[in-house]
Amino acid sequence: MQSLNPKVSALTILNRYSAYLLAQLRANPLLQSVTEAAQRNSDALSSALQAFWTAEKEKMAAASARATAEYRLDAAIRTVRTAVLVVALNDARSQVYQAVFPDGMARVIRSNPQDKLSLARRILQSLAEFVAPALPTETANLQAAVIAFESAVAACDAAQKAEDAAAGALQTSKVSYCNRYGEIFHQLVVTLGERRQAEMYFRQVRGSAPPAPSPTPQAVPSPQPAIAPEPTAAGTKEPTPSSAAPTSPNLAIVAAREPEPAAHAEVSPVREVTAAAA
């Protein structure tokens, strides 16, 4: 039986290994105590996984609420900017506009949530000192948007911390399950009295198959040495193209059928003289 790796996802452990073990144990009524221990182990991991999923959904909902509150805050800041420009006669270099937006509008809109809250509070303070009597509605809307966004940021931070805590608890639960998974195997070995029989109740862990046997090296035939031509008196006899055997069967047949030319008979000198005297 291979041990489980805690890095495997909890859903894989529950659906692949825990479900298989419980199904095998329930088929044997004599292993009721082992089945109950395995069921408690599976329930603990399942509860930790459900808690993590709940915290993850809460975090997503809090992040969505924070994004909505941030959009409303940006809209309130733009409304205040338009109202301040009306008071300043559309002069962005005026003293009133520079007092409310000393760094411009883009820096306020593009800041992270914490910096945006600080800049929005400073805008409210500047409005109270310079143009608050002229902009009562815009100031009240911006104040409400700041309070809503501040609450949404705090809720999102709390949801993030809860998700991190649930993730840590899930990892601890996975480690505990893997340890108890091995303890259940040893308990089965003691109960059944045979290790091979206990291994039948557990599913094989992925990626833990025994290594394949290495191939047996085959003998490679050594190359034969080339046969050297026989030496002659005049030197080494090299084959000539004329003495080479024909490469085609048809050429061999034609060469076999073709008669060799007859040798010319030598004329004796005595016979040449007799013929001349006659």
C-alpha positions as CSV (number, residue, x, y, z in Angstrom):
1,M,0.0,0.0,0.0
2,Q,1.4,3.4,-1.0
3,S,1.0,6.3,1.3
4,L,-1.0,9.3,0.2
5,N,0.6,12.7,-0.6
6,P,-0.9,15.6,1.4
7,K,-0.3,17.8,-1.7
8,V,-3.0,16.0,-3.5
9,S,-6.3,17.9,-3.6
10,A,-8.9,17.1,-0.9
11,L,-11.5,16.4,-3.6
12,T,-9.3,13.8,-5.2
13,I,-8.6,12.1,-1.9
14,L,-12.3,11.9,-1.0
15,N,-13.6,10.8,-4.4
16,R,-10.8,8.5,-5.5
17,Y,-9.2,6.9,-2.4
18,S,-11.6,7.4,0.5
19,A,-14.7,6.3,-1.5
20,Y,-12.9,3.2,-2.7
21,L,-11.7,2.3,0.8
22,L,-15.1,2.7,2.3
23,A,-16.8,0.7,-0.4
24,Q,-14.3,-2.2,0.1
25,L,-14.7,-2.1,3.9
26,R,-18.5,-2.1,3.9
27,A,-18.4,-5.3,1.8
28,N,-16.9,-7.1,4.8
29,P,-19.2,-7.1,7.9
30,L,-16.4,-8.4,10.1
31,L,-14.5,-5.0,9.6
32,Q,-17.2,-2.8,11.2
33,S,-14.8,-1.1,13.6
34,V,-12.3,-0.3,10.8
35,T,-15.1,1.0,8.6
36,E,-16.3,3.4,11.3
37,A,-12.7,4.7,11.8
38,A,-12.3,5.2,8.1
39,Q,-15.7,7.0,7.9
40,R,-14.8,9.4,10.7
41,N,-11.6,10.2,8.9
42,S,-13.4,10.9,5.7
43,D,-16.1,13.0,7.4
44,A,-13.4,15.2,9.0
45,L,-11.7,15.9,5.7
46,S,-15.1,16.5,4.0
47,S,-16.1,19.1,6.7
48,A,-12.8,20.9,6.3
49,L,-13.3,21.0,2.5
50,Q,-16.9,22.3,2.8
51,A,-15.7,25.0,5.2
52,F,-13.0,26.1,2.7
53,W,-15.5,26.3,-0.1
54,T,-17.9,28.4,2.1
55,A,-15.0,30.8,3.0
56,E,-14.0,31.0,-0.6
57,K,-17.5,32.0,-1.7
58,E,-17.8,34.6,1.0
59,K,-14.5,36.0,-0.1
60,M,-15.8,36.3,-3.7
61,A,-19.0,38.0,-2.6
62,A,-17.0,40.4,-0.4
63,A,-14.7,41.3,-3.3
64,S,-17.7,41.9,-5.5
65,A,-19.3,44.2,-2.9
66,R,-16.0,46.1,-2.5
67,A,-15.8,46.6,-6.3
68,T,-19.4,48.0,-6.3
69,A,-18.6,50.4,-3.5
70,E,-15.4,51.5,-5.1
71,Y,-17.3,52.3,-8.3
72,R,-19.9,54.4,-6.4
73,L,-17.0,56.2,-4.6
74,D,-15.4,57.0,-8.0
75,A,-18.7,58.4,-9.3
76,A,-19.1,60.6,-6.2
77,I,-15.6,61.9,-6.6
78,R,-16.2,62.8,-10.3
79,T,-19.4,64.6,-9.3
80,V,-17.6,66.6,-6.7
81,R,-14.9,67.5,-9.3
82,T,-17.5,68.8,-11.7
83,A,-19.1,70.8,-9.0
84,V,-15.8,72.3,-7.9
85,L,-15.0,73.2,-11.5
86,V,-18.3,75.1,-11.7
87,V,-17.4,77.0,-8.6
88,A,-13.9,77.7,-9.9
89,L,-15.3,78.8,-13.3
90,N,-13.8,75.8,-15.1
91,D,-10.2,76.8,-14.0
92,A,-8.2,73.8,-12.9
93,R,-5.4,76.1,-11.8
94,S,-7.6,78.1,-9.4
95,Q,-6.9,78.1,-5.7
96,V,-10.2,76.3,-4.9
97,Y,-9.6,73.4,-7.3
98,Q,-5.9,73.0,-6.3
99,A,-7.0,72.9,-2.6
100,V,-9.5,70.0,-3.3
101,F,-7.5,68.2,-6.0
102,P,-3.8,69.1,-5.4
103,D,-2.5,66.0,-7.3
104,G,-5.2,65.9,-10.0
105,M,-8.1,63.6,-10.6
106,A,-6.2,60.6,-12.1
107,R,-4.2,59.9,-9.0
108,V,-7.4,59.6,-6.9
109,I,-9.1,57.2,-9.3
110,R,-6.1,55.0,-10.0
111,S,-5.0,54.5,-6.3
112,N,-5.4,51.3,-4.4
113,P,-8.3,50.9,-2.0
114,Q,-6.4,52.1,1.1
115,D,-4.9,55.1,-0.6
116,K,-8.2,56.0,-2.3
117,L,-9.9,56.1,1.2
118,S,-7.2,58.5,2.4
119,L,-7.5,60.8,-0.6
120,A,-11.3,60.8,-0.4
121,R,-11.1,61.8,3.3
122,R,-8.7,64.6,2.4
123,I,-11.1,65.8,-0.3
124,L,-13.9,65.9,2.3
125,Q,-11.7,67.9,4.6
126,S,-10.8,70.4,1.9
127,L,-14.5,70.7,0.9
128,A,-15.4,71.6,4.5
129,E,-12.7,74.3,4.6
130,F,-13.3,75.9,1.2
131,V,-16.5,75.2,-0.7
132,A,-18.8,73.2,1.6
133,P,-21.6,75.7,1.8
134,A,-21.8,75.8,-2.0
135,L,-21.8,72.0,-2.4
136,P,-24.0,70.4,0.3
137,T,-25.4,67.6,-1.8
138,E,-22.2,66.6,-3.4
139,T,-20.4,66.6,0.0
140,A,-23.1,64.4,1.6
141,N,-23.0,61.9,-1.3
142,L,-19.2,61.7,-1.1
143,Q,-19.4,61.2,2.7
144,A,-21.8,58.3,2.3
145,A,-19.7,56.7,-0.5
146,V,-16.6,56.9,1.7
147,I,-18.3,55.2,4.6
148,A,-19.8,52.5,2.4
149,F,-16.4,51.8,0.7
150,E,-14.6,51.8,4.0
151,S,-17.0,49.1,5.3
152,A,-16.7,47.1,2.1
153,V,-12.9,47.1,2.3
154,A,-13.0,45.9,6.0
155,A,-15.4,43.1,5.1
156,C,-13.3,42.0,2.2
157,D,-10.1,41.9,4.3
158,A,-12.0,39.9,7.0
159,A,-13.2,37.5,4.3
160,Q,-9.7,37.1,3.0
161,K,-8.4,36.2,6.4
162,A,-11.2,33.7,6.9
163,E,-10.3,32.1,3.6
164,D,-6.7,31.8,4.5
165,A,-7.6,30.3,7.8
166,A,-9.9,27.8,6.1
167,A,-7.1,26.9,3.6
168,G,-4.7,26.2,6.5
169,A,-7.3,24.1,8.3
170,L,-7.9,22.1,5.2
171,Q,-4.2,21.4,4.7
172,T,-4.0,20.2,8.3
173,S,-7.0,18.0,7.8
174,K,-5.4,16.5,4.7
175,V,-2.2,15.7,6.6
176,S,-4.2,14.1,9.4
177,Y,-6.2,12.0,6.9
178,C,-3.1,10.7,5.2
179,N,-1.6,9.7,8.5
180,R,-4.8,7.9,9.6
181,Y,-5.0,6.3,6.1
182,G,-1.7,4.5,6.9
183,E,-2.9,3.6,10.4
184,I,-6.1,2.0,8.9
185,F,-3.9,-0.1,6.7
186,H,-1.8,-1.4,9.6
187,Q,-5.0,-2.1,11.5
188,L,-6.2,-4.2,8.6
189,V,-3.0,-6.1,8.5
190,V,-3.3,-7.0,12.1
191,T,-7.0,-7.9,11.8
192,L,-6.7,-10.0,8.6
193,G,-3.2,-11.4,9.4
194,E,-1.9,-10.9,5.9
195,R,-0.4,-7.9,4.2
196,R,-1.4,-8.8,0.7
197,Q,-5.0,-9.3,1.6
198,A,-5.0,-5.9,3.4
199,E,-3.7,-4.2,0.3
200,M,-6.8,-5.3,-1.7
201,Y,-8.9,-2.8,0.3
202,F,-6.8,0.2,-0.9
203,R,-6.7,1.8,-4.4
204,Q,-3.3,2.1,-6.0
205,V,-1.9,5.6,-5.7
206,R,-1.3,7.3,-9.0
207,G,2.3,7.8,-10.0
208,S,3.6,5.1,-7.7
209,A,3.7,2.2,-10.0
210,P,6.9,0.0,-9.7
211,P,9.6,1.0,-12.2
212,A,9.7,-1.1,-15.4
213,P,12.6,-3.6,-15.6
214,S,15.6,-2.4,-17.5
215,P,16.0,-4.2,-20.8
216,T,18.6,-7.0,-21.0
217,P,21.6,-5.9,-23.1
218,Q,21.9,-7.9,-26.3
219,A,25.2,-9.1,-27.7
220,V,26.3,-7.1,-30.7
221,P,28.1,-9.2,-33.4
222,S,31.6,-7.9,-34.0
223,P,32.4,-7.0,-37.7
224,Q,34.3,-9.7,-39.7
225,P,37.7,-8.7,-41.0
226,A,37.9,-8.2,-44.8
227,I,39.7,-10.9,-46.8
228,A,42.8,-9.6,-48.4
229,P,43.5,-10.5,-52.1
230,E,46.1,-13.3,-52.7
231,P,49.5,-11.9,-53.6
232,T,51.1,-13.0,-57.0
233,A,54.6,-12.7,-58.4
234,A,53.7,-9.5,-60.2
235,G,52.1,-8.1,-57.2
236,T,48.7,-8.1,-55.7
237,K,46.1,-9.4,-58.1
238,E,43.2,-7.0,-58.3
239,P,39.9,-8.0,-59.9
240,T,39.3,-6.3,-63.3
241,P,35.9,-5.3,-64.5
242,S,36.1,-7.8,-67.4
243,S,36.7,-10.7,-65.0
244,A,34.0,-9.7,-62.6
245,A,30.9,-11.9,-62.5
246,P,27.8,-10.5,-64.2
247,T,25.4,-8.9,-61.8
248,S,22.2,-9.7,-63.6
249,P,21.0,-13.3,-64.1
250,N,20.0,-12.6,-67.8
251,L,23.6,-11.4,-68.5
252,A,24.9,-14.5,-66.9
253,I,22.8,-16.7,-69.2
254,V,23.8,-14.8,-72.3
255,A,27.4,-15.0,-71.3
256,A,27.1,-18.8,-70.8
257,R,25.4,-19.3,-74.2
258,E,27.8,-17.1,-76.2
259,P,30.6,-19.3,-77.8
260,E,34.2,-18.4,-77.2
261,P,36.2,-17.4,-80.4
262,A,38.4,-20.1,-81.8
263,A,42.1,-19.7,-81.4
264,H,44.2,-18.9,-84.6
265,A,46.5,-21.8,-85.6
266,E,50.1,-20.9,-85.9
267,V,51.8,-21.3,-89.3
268,S,55.1,-23.2,-89.3
269,P,58.0,-21.6,-91.2
270,V,58.8,-25.0,-92.9
271,R,55.4,-25.1,-94.5
272,E,55.7,-21.5,-95.7
273,V,59.0,-22.3,-97.5
274,T,57.6,-25.5,-99.2
275,A,54.6,-23.5,-100.3
276,A,56.8,-20.9,-101.9
277,A,59.0,-23.5,-103.8
278,A,55.9,-25.1,-105.3
